[in-house]
Amino acid sequence: MIPQKTNFIDTIKYPIVTEKAIGLLQDNQYTFVVDIRSDKELIKNSIETIFNVKVSSVNTSKMPRKKRRLGRFMGYRPRYKKAVVTLQSGDLITLFEDA
């Protein structure tokens, strides 16, 4: 769990915008990259506070490390935690502004 001094904005890093994540928007599910130390309850409270919506469920997964090569040097990309947040019907998070 994250220490008490951390606020809700530090928990949610950014939304994931992939083809699969955009497909989940039809089911009222939103995908975010979150702090690796955060738990489901903290993620739920953060989403409800920041976006002013009601969350029905939170599913999380820690993504595995991937190898990365830079010239002759091998290394790893940093790990991250992904959260799929399901909202109650009628609630909406606007990720894209209509032009």
C-alpha positions in Angstrom: 0.0 0.0 0.0 1.1 3.5 -0.8 2.0 5.7 2.2 -0.7 8.1 3.5 1.1 11.3 2.1 0.5 10.2 -1.5 -2.6 11.8 -3.0 -5.0 10.2 -5.5 -3.5 11.8 -8.6 -0.2 10.0 -8.0 -2.0 6.7 -8.0 -3.4 6.9 -11.6 -0.6 7.6 -14.1 -2.3 7.6 -17.5 -5.0 5.8 -19.5 -4.0 3.0 -21.9 -5.1 3.8 -25.5 -4.8 0.6 -27.5 -7.2 -1.2 -29.8 -8.2 -3.6 -27.1 -8.7 -0.9 -24.5 -10.8 1.2 -26.9 -13.0 -1.9 -27.5 -13.6 -2.3 -23.8 -15.1 1.3 -23.7 -18.3 -0.2 -25.1 -18.6 -2.4 -22.0 -18.0 0.7 -19.8 -14.5 -0.5 -18.9 -11.5 1.8 -18.8 -7.9 0.8 -18.7 -5.2 2.8 -16.7 -1.6 2.4 -15.8 -1.4 2.8 -12.0 1.4 2.9 -9.4 2.8 -0.6 -8.9 2.3 -0.4 -5.1 -1.4 0.6 -5.2 -4.2 -1.9 -4.3 -7.7 -2.2 -5.7 -9.4 -0.2 -3.0 -7.0 2.8 -3.5 -7.5 2.6 -7.3 -11.3 2.6 -6.8 -11.2 5.6 -4.4 -8.8 7.5 -6.8 -11.0 7.0 -9.9 -14.2 7.9 -8.0 -12.6 11.1 -6.6 -10.8 12.3 -9.7 -13.6 11.6 -12.3 -16.6 11.8 -10.0 -18.1 8.4 -11.1 -19.1 5.2 -9.3 -16.8 2.2 -9.8 -18.4 -1.3 -9.7 -15.2 -3.4 -10.0 -11.4 -3.1 -10.4 -9.2 -5.8 -12.0 -5.5 -5.4 -11.8 -2.4 -7.2 -13.3 1.3 -6.7 -13.0 2.8 -6.8 -16.5 6.0 -8.9 -17.0 9.4 -7.4 -17.7 10.4 -7.2 -21.3 13.9 -7.3 -22.7 15.2 -4.1 -24.4 18.3 -3.7 -26.5 20.1 -0.5 -27.0 23.1 -1.0 -29.3 25.2 -3.8 -27.8 23.7 -3.4 -24.3 20.8 -5.5 -23.0 18.4 -4.4 -20.4 14.8 -4.6 -19.3 11.9 -2.2 -19.5 10.5 -1.2 -16.2 7.5 -3.2 -14.8 4.1 -1.5 -14.6 0.7 -2.3 -13.2 -2.5 -2.2 -15.3 -6.0 -1.7 -13.9 -9.2 -2.3 -15.8 -12.0 -0.3 -14.1 -15.6 -1.1 -14.7 -18.0 1.8 -14.0 -21.7 1.5 -13.1 -24.2 2.0 -15.9 -24.8 5.7 -16.7 -21.4 6.9 -15.6 -18.8 8.0 -18.2 -15.2 9.2 -18.3 -14.3 11.4 -21.2 -10.9 10.4 -22.5 -11.1 12.1 -25.8 -12.4 15.6 -26.6 -14.7 15.8 -29.6 -13.3 18.1 -32.2 
